[in-house]
Amino acid sequence: MLPYKTSIPGGARERLPLQIEPQGDASADGLTTWLHDHRHQVQDLLRAHGALRFHGFGIHDAAAFEAVARGVDDDLKNEYLGTSPRDAMTDYVFSASELPGYYPIPQHCEMTFTRTPPNRIFFWCDIAPRAGSGETPLVDFRRVWSDLDDGVRERFARNGLRIIRNYSGPGTTNRDLFQLKRWDEMFRTEDRDEVNRMARREGFTPIWKDGDRLALVSEHEATRNHPETGEPTWFNHAQVFHLSTGSAELKRVFRHRPSARGLFWWLAASLLTARKRKVPSEEQAMHCTYRDGHEIPDADLEHLRDIIWRNLVVLPWSRGDVVAIDNHAVGHGRLPYKGPRRVAVCWA
């Protein structure tokens, strides 16, 4: 018996997420203590629902957020080899993304392209965005994999994936619009030997290019089995890193929430995508092909994106909300917003 009120928020599909609200003590300290004392029960709930949403508690600073996250999983990490620029708020809490608000972040499990992706990921809302914007949608990637048409699923399973990422070097300012970081920002060092060591540890092949540029190439399966349940999960960044992602995602954002601003960004991104298609795969800021280098059919990627959007769970943020996610089963993203918004992240 939980000492808190639980529910599946209105409009949410299936069992994702389980919302947990106070019935008496609403303090962050009280919640943290309960999480520590009932860790096995919490893990069972997280495994069953894919995500837990703590709503209505007094979680109003980064330290309190970190404590709640440690209540779920104390093994927090702070090495980040992903693409979003982030600012540190504590040693283990970071802004979720410093990308501009108009930039949609497609659904993904965190750092799927590394050998050791996080088991859990946590988000906390410090400043809620205006209504109808800036949500962090969730999607059950086990369902996405099972919902794919048989032919699409078979092609991804048979062909595997190859990810190409290109980065400029320290001090570069005129980098590609789609290159979100420099390599020294990602690896937090300018030492090439250390970069090579870290890259190979995570399964990336580092290729140094003229002008102090670095390409990271890695090969992946389309799925991974959940480490606890064995369920197959769509677990890769194909539709995130593919050169068509910007326009494809903004098209769906516009259909979801039509606006003149949304139409502008969709059309602008479509023009940029047409230009990017003239650049060889190996020189793209980010791109994904089949493992053998052949391009993934656009129709397969569009079908995949349709399935993801069909399964999205979109809930509004309130200040103090914390969401704990099973990173081996459930993906997250970000819808565009305008105005103030501050959402932080940590992972374990």
C-alpha positions as a Python dict, from the first residue, in 0.01 Angstrom:
ca = {
    (1, 'M'): (0, 0, 0),
    (2, 'L'): (146, 334, -106),
    (3, 'P'): (110, 633, 131),
    (4, 'Y'): (48, 844, -178),
    (5, 'K'): (-233, 888, -429),
    (6, 'T'): (-162, 712, -759),
    (7, 'S'): (-327, 748, -1099),
    (8, 'I'): (-271, 731, -1472),
    (9, 'P'): (-309, 1098, -1578),
    (10, 'G'): (-608, 1178, -1799),
    (11, 'G'): (-535, 1129, -2166),
    (12, 'A'): (-235, 908, -2104),
    (13, 'R'): (-235, 578, -2293),
    (14, 'E'): (-207, 241, -2125),
    (15, 'R'): (-9, 241, -1799),
    (16, 'L'): (240, 518, -1875),
    (17, 'P'): (327, 706, -1655),
    (18, 'L'): (216, 623, -1302),
    (19, 'Q'): (150, 957, -1133),
    (20, 'I'): (227, 976, -760),
    (21, 'E'): (84, 1264, -554),
    (22, 'P'): (96, 1344, -180),
    (23, 'Q'): (-200, 1278, 47),
    (24, 'G'): (-39, 1439, 352),
    (25, 'D'): (333, 1511, 375),
    (26, 'A'): (425, 1684, 47),
    (27, 'S'): (786, 1758, 137),
    (28, 'A'): (1076, 1656, -84),
    (29, 'D'): (1251, 1514, 225),
    (30, 'G'): (954, 1294, 308),
    (31, 'L'): (935, 1163, -49),
    (32, 'T'): (1311, 1100, -60),
    (33, 'T'): (1303, 903, 264),
    (34, 'W'): (1009, 692, 143),
    (35, 'L'): (1184, 619, -188),
    (36, 'H'): (1501, 508, -7),
    (37, 'D'): (1305, 287, 234),
    (38, 'H'): (1095, 123, -40),
    (39, 'R'): (1345, 98, -323),
    (40, 'H'): (1246, -253, -434),
    (41, 'Q'): (879, -153, -450),
    (42, 'V'): (970, 160, -647),
    (43, 'Q'): (1175, -45, -894),
    (44, 'D'): (879, -281, -942),
    (45, 'L'): (651, 16, -1018),
    (46, 'L'): (903, 166, -1258),
    (47, 'R'): (943, -166, -1438),
    (48, 'A'): (565, -213, -1463),
    (49, 'H'): (480, 138, -1584),
    (50, 'G'): (798, 253, -1760),
    (51, 'A'): (786, 593, -1590),
    (52, 'L'): (686, 747, -1257),
    (53, 'R'): (569, 1108, -1234),
    (54, 'F'): (594, 1275, -893),
    (55, 'H'): (347, 1563, -892),
    (56, 'G'): (259, 1812, -616),
    (57, 'F'): (568, 1765, -400),
    (58, 'G'): (789, 2051, -280),
    (59, 'I'): (1081, 1977, -512),
    (60, 'H'): (1193, 2332, -580),
    (61, 'D'): (1572, 2325, -621),
    (62, 'A'): (1834, 2112, -796),
    (63, 'A'): (1963, 1961, -470),
    (64, 'A'): (1614, 1837, -378),
    (65, 'F'): (1573, 1694, -730),
    (66, 'E'): (1904, 1511, -703),
    (67, 'A'): (1802, 1369, -364),
    (68, 'V'): (1471, 1238, -505),
    (69, 'A'): (1654, 1084, -801),
    (70, 'R'): (1899, 915, -563),
    (71, 'G'): (1599, 778, -376),
    (72, 'V'): (1510, 585, -691),
    (73, 'D'): (1867, 500, -796),
    (74, 'D'): (2173, 620, -606),
    (75, 'D'): (2422, 539, -885),
    (76, 'L'): (2406, 879, -1059),
    (77, 'K'): (2654, 951, -1341),
    (78, 'N'): (2783, 1275, -1489),
    (79, 'E'): (2965, 1170, -1807),
    (80, 'Y'): (2753, 1273, -2104),
    (81, 'L'): (2842, 1171, -2460),
    (82, 'G'): (2516, 1288, -2614),
    (83, 'T'): (2454, 1574, -2853),
    (84, 'S'): (2250, 1830, -2657),
    (85, 'P'): (2443, 2122, -2508),
    (86, 'R'): (2386, 2124, -2130),
    (87, 'D'): (2480, 2346, -1834),
    (88, 'A'): (2571, 2203, -1495),
    (89, 'M'): (2346, 2291, -1198),
    (90, 'T'): (2515, 2053, -948),
    (91, 'D'): (2781, 1784, -999),
    (92, 'Y'): (2505, 1551, -1125),
    (93, 'V'): (2217, 1777, -1234),
    (94, 'F'): (2225, 1953, -1571),
    (95, 'S'): (1990, 2162, -1781),
    (96, 'A'): (1808, 1914, -2005),
    (97, 'S'): (1905, 2099, -2322),
    (98, 'E'): (2029, 2444, -2418),
    (99, 'L'): (1894, 2405, -2772),
    (100, 'P'): (1662, 2692, -2878),
    (101, 'G'): (1295, 2655, -2788),
    (102, 'Y'): (1180, 2625, -3151),
    (103, 'Y'): (1398, 2315, -3192),
    (104, 'P'): (1195, 1994, -3134),
    (105, 'I'): (1385, 1704, -2981),
    (106, 'P'): (1266, 1371, -3128),
    (107, 'Q'): (1182, 1082, -2899),
    (108, 'H'): (1481, 876, -2791),
    (109, 'C'): (1618, 665, -2510),
    (110, 'E'): (1923, 832, -2359),
    (111, 'M'): (2264, 759, -2516),
    (112, 'T'): (2156, 441, -2699),
    (113, 'F'): (2469, 467, -2915),
    (114, 'T'): (2703, 407, -2619),
    (115, 'R'): (2807, 69, -2477),
    (116, 'T'): (2680, 167, -2133),
    (117, 'P'): (2360, 374, -2169),
    (118, 'P'): (2188, 491, -1847),
    (119, 'N'): (1942, 261, -1672),
    (120, 'R'): (1733, 550, -1541),
    (121, 'I'): (1682, 907, -1648),
    (122, 'F'): (1515, 1177, -1442),
    (123, 'F'): (1363, 1513, -1539),
    (124, 'W'): (1260, 1796, -1307),
    (125, 'C'): (1062, 2108, -1394),
    (126, 'D'): (1196, 2423, -1229),
    (127, 'I'): (1014, 2677, -1452),
    (128, 'A'): (702, 2547, -1627),
    (129, 'P'): (655, 2652, -1992),
    (130, 'R'): (335, 2823, -2099),
    (131, 'A'): (34, 2596, -2147),
    (132, 'G'): (33, 2390, -2465),
    (133, 'S'): (409, 2397, -2523),
    (134, 'G'): (743, 2267, -2403),
    (135, 'E'): (621, 1929, -2278),
    (136, 'T'): (856, 1630, -2245),
    (137, 'P'): (654, 1356, -2423),
    (138, 'L'): (706, 992, -2332),
    (139, 'V'): (674, 689, -2557),
    (140, 'D'): (696, 318, -2485),
    (141, 'F'): (955, 196, -2736),
    (142, 'R'): (861, -168, -2670),
    (143, 'R'): (520, -87, -2818),
    (144, 'V'): (679, 109, -3105),
    (145, 'W'): (887, -195, -3205),
    (146, 'S'): (586, -429, -3191),
    (147, 'D'): (361, -182, -3381),
    (148, 'L'): (593, -148, -3681),
    (149, 'D'): (481, -309, -4005),
    (150, 'D'): (644, -651, -4043),
    (151, 'G'): (849, -548, -4346),
    (152, 'V'): (988, -233, -4185),
    (153, 'R'): (1073, -418, -3864),
    (154, 'E'): (1245, -698, -4059),
    (155, 'R'): (1458, -452, -4260),
    (156, 'F'): (1578, -269, -3948),
    (157, 'A'): (1647, -599, -3769),
    (158, 'R'): (1832, -752, -4065),
    (159, 'N'): (2033, -450, -4178),
    (160, 'G'): (2140, -286, -3849),
    (161, 'L'): (2247, 77, -3831),
    (162, 'R'): (2552, 293, -3883),
    (163, 'I'): (2575, 636, -3715),
    (164, 'I'): (2802, 912, -3843),
    (165, 'R'): (2872, 1224, -3638),
    (166, 'N'): (3114, 1502, -3734),
    (167, 'Y'): (3254, 1753, -3488),
    (168, 'S'): (3473, 2061, -3521),
    (169, 'G'): (3762, 2126, -3287),
    (170, 'P'): (3838, 2359, -2996),
    (171, 'G'): (3775, 2727, -3060),
    (172, 'T'): (3570, 2675, -3376),
    (173, 'T'): (3281, 2921, -3412),
    (174, 'N'): (3160, 2878, -3773),
    (175, 'R'): (3045, 2522, -3744),
    (176, 'D'): (2760, 2345, -3925),
    (177, 'L'): (2414, 2454, -3800),
    (178, 'F'): (2333, 2090, -3721),
    (179, 'Q'): (2659, 2028, -3535),
    (180, 'L'): (2540, 2095, -3184),
    (181, 'K'): (2875, 2067, -3005),
    (182, 'R'): (3252, 2063, -3064),
    (183, 'W'): (3440, 1742, -2982),
    (184, 'D'): (3619, 1907, -2687),
    (185, 'E'): (3279, 2008, -2546),
    (186, 'M'): (3150, 1654, -2568),
    (187, 'F'): (3455, 1476, -2426),
    (188, 'R'): (3545, 1765, -2191),
    (189, 'T'): (3911, 1746, -2292),
    (190, 'E'): (4136, 1870, -2574),
    (191, 'D'): (4365, 1566, -2539),
    (192, 'R'): (4325, 1357, -2857),
    (193, 'D'): (4462, 1043, -2689),
    (194, 'E'): (4201, 1072, -2417),
    (195, 'V'): (3930, 1134, -2678),
    (196, 'N'): (4042, 822, -2867),
    (197, 'R'): (4036, 618, -2546),
    (198, 'M'): (3687, 732, -2445),
    (199, 'A'): (3550, 691, -2798),
    (200, 'R'): (3678, 334, -2838),
    (201, 'R'): (3555, 243, -2489),
    (202, 'E'): (3200, 330, -2603),
    (203, 'G'): (3231, 157, -2942),
    (204, 'F'): (3291, 468, -3157),
    (205, 'T'): (3558, 463, -3427),
    (206, 'P'): (3734, 802, -3412),
    (207, 'I'): (3847, 942, -3748),
    (208, 'W'): (4054, 1261, -3735),
    (209, 'K'): (4010, 1491, -4034),
    (210, 'D'): (4170, 1805, -4171),
    (211, 'G'): (4108, 2124, -3974),
    (212, 'D'): (4105, 1946, -3635),
    (213, 'R'): (3770, 1786, -3716),
    (214, 'L'): (3664, 1454, -3566),
    (215, 'A'): (3421, 1199, -3707),
    (216, 'L'): (3270, 935, -3479),
    (217, 'V'): (3132, 626, -3652),
    (218, 'S'): (2949, 347, -3474),
    (219, 'E'): (2742, 43, -3571),
    (220, 'H'): (2437, -84, -3385),
    (221, 'E'): (2149, -325, -3380),
    (222, 'A'): (1806, -162, -3408),
    (223, 'T'): (1690, -310, -3078),
    (224, 'R'): (1815, -418, -2739),
    (225, 'N'): (1637, -657, -2509),
    (226, 'H'): (1533, -505, -2179),
    (227, 'P'): (1796, -616, -1923),
    (228, 'E'): (1535, -719, -1666),
    (229, 'T'): (1232, -837, -1866),
    (230, 'G'): (1400, -946, -2191),
    (231, 'E'): (1143, -754, -2400),
    (232, 'P'): (1274, -622, -2735),
    (233, 'T'): (1281, -243, -2748),
    (234, 'W'): (1343, 4, -3030),
    (235, 'F'): (1676, 129, -2891),
    (236, 'N'): (1873, 345, -3128),
    (237, 'H'): (1897, 701, -3262),
    (238, 'A'): (1813, 635, -3630),
    (239, 'Q'): (1522, 878, -3659),
    (240, 'V'): (1700, 1127, -3431),
    (241, 'F'): (2028, 1154, -3621),
    (242, 'H'): (1897, 1103, -3975),
    (243, 'L'): (1944, 1413, -4193),
    (244, 'S'): (1566, 1433, -4254),
    (245, 'T'): (1482, 1457, -3885),
    (246, 'G'): (1432, 1834, -3853),
    (247, 'S'): (1171, 1875, -4127),
    (248, 'A'): (999, 1543, -4047),
    (249, 'E'): (963, 1630, -3681),
    (250, 'L'): (849, 1989, -3742),
    (251, 'K'): (586, 1861, -3989),
    (252, 'R'): (434, 1649, -3712),
    (253, 'V'): (462, 1930, -3457),
    (254, 'F'): (268, 2155, -3697),
    (255, 'R'): (-2, 1892, -3748),
    (256, 'H'): (-24, 1839, -3371),
    (257, 'R'): (-39, 2211, -3291),
    (258, 'P'): (-101, 2420, -3607),
    (259, 'S'): (39, 2776, -3600),
    (260, 'A'): (197, 3025, -3839),
    (261, 'R'): (522, 2999, -3643),
    (262, 'G'): (516, 2620, -3668),
    (263, 'L'): (451, 2635, -4043),
    (264, 'F'): (748, 2872, -4085),
    (265, 'W'): (990, 2641, -3903),
    (266, 'W'): (863, 2334, -4093),
    (267, 'L'): (915, 2503, -4431),
    (268, 'A'): (1255, 2643, -4329),
    (269, 'A'): (1371, 2302, -4210),
    (270, 'S'): (1246, 2142, -4533),
    (271, 'L'): (1465, 2378, -4737),
    (272, 'L'): (1767, 2301, -4519),
    (273, 'T'): (1703, 1927, -4551),
    (274, 'A'): (1696, 1956, -4931),
    (275, 'R'): (2041, 2122, -4914),
    (276, 'K'): (2173, 1860, -4671),
    (277, 'R'): (2079, 1578, -4910),
    (278, 'K'): (2351, 1707, -5146),
    (279, 'V'): (2621, 1647, -4881),
    (280, 'P'): (2786, 1300, -4869),
    (281, 'S'): (2687, 1083, -4573),
    (282, 'E'): (3038, 1085, -4429),
    (283, 'E'): (3037, 1467, -4408),
    (284, 'Q'): (2695, 1513, -4248),
    (285, 'A'): (2693, 1669, -3901),
    (286, 'M'): (2475, 1374, -3794),
    (287, 'H'): (2331, 1095, -4003),
    (288, 'C'): (2227, 732, -3989),
    (289, 'T'): (2231, 466, -4261),
    (290, 'Y'): (2201, 91, -4263),
    (291, 'R'): (2513, -84, -4132),
    (292, 'D'): (2646, -138, -4487),
    (293, 'G'): (2619, 234, -4570),
    (294, 'H'): (2304, 211, -4780),
    (295, 'E'): (2044, 479, -4713),
    (296, 'I'): (1735, 385, -4510),
    (297, 'P'): (1422, 429, -4726),
    (298, 'D'): (1239, 752, -4644),
    (299, 'A'): (910, 561, -4635),
    (300, 'D'): (1040, 332, -4357),
    (301, 'L'): (1154, 631, -4149),
    (302, 'E'): (822, 807, -4203),
    (303, 'H'): (633, 494, -4095),
    (304, 'L'): (852, 469, -3785),
    (305, 'R'): (787, 835, -3695),
    (306, 'D'): (412, 788, -3743),
    (307, 'I'): (417, 493, -3502),
    (308, 'I'): (615, 692, -3246),
    (309, 'W'): (377, 989, -3264),
    (310, 'R'): (74, 757, -3245),
    (311, 'N'): (207, 631, -2910),
    (312, 'L'): (315, 967, -2761),
    (313, 'V'): (203, 1054, -2409),
    (314, 'V'): (204, 1434, -2374),
    (315, 'L'): (148, 1581, -2028),
    (316, 'P'): (192, 1944, -1917),
    (317, 'W'): (470, 2036, -1680),
    (318, 'S'): (401, 2197, -1340),
    (319, 'R'): (677, 2348, -1129),
    (320, 'G'): (832, 2081, -906),
    (321, 'D'): (726, 1781, -1118),
    (322, 'V'): (982, 1500, -1140),
    (323, 'V'): (962, 1215, -1392),
    (324, 'A'): (1167, 897, -1342),
    (325, 'I'): (1204, 689, -1661),
    (326, 'D'): (1314, 332, -1732),
    (327, 'N'): (1563, 420, -2007),
    (328, 'H'): (1564, 66, -2146),
    (329, 'A'): (1193, 83, -2231),
    (330, 'V'): (1065, 441, -2254),
    (331, 'G'): (1186, 729, -2470),
    (332, 'H'): (1153, 1102, -2414),
    (333, 'G'): (1167, 1416, -2629),
    (334, 'R'): (1073, 1784, -2620),
    (335, 'L'): (802, 1983, -2795),
    (336, 'P'): (883, 2340, -2904),
    (337, 'Y'): (810, 2633, -2676),
    (338, 'K'): (845, 3009, -2653),
    (339, 'G'): (924, 3203, -2338),
    (340, 'P'): (1063, 3085, -2004),
    (341, 'R'): (1116, 2714, -1941),
    (342, 'R'): (1371, 2536, -1727),
    (343, 'V'): (1380, 2156, -1714),
    (344, 'A'): (1676, 1972, -1563),
    (345, 'V'): (1803, 1618, -1603),
    (346, 'C'): (2016, 1361, -1424),
    (347, 'W'): (2075, 993, -1496),
    (348, 'A'): (2190, 670, -1335),
}
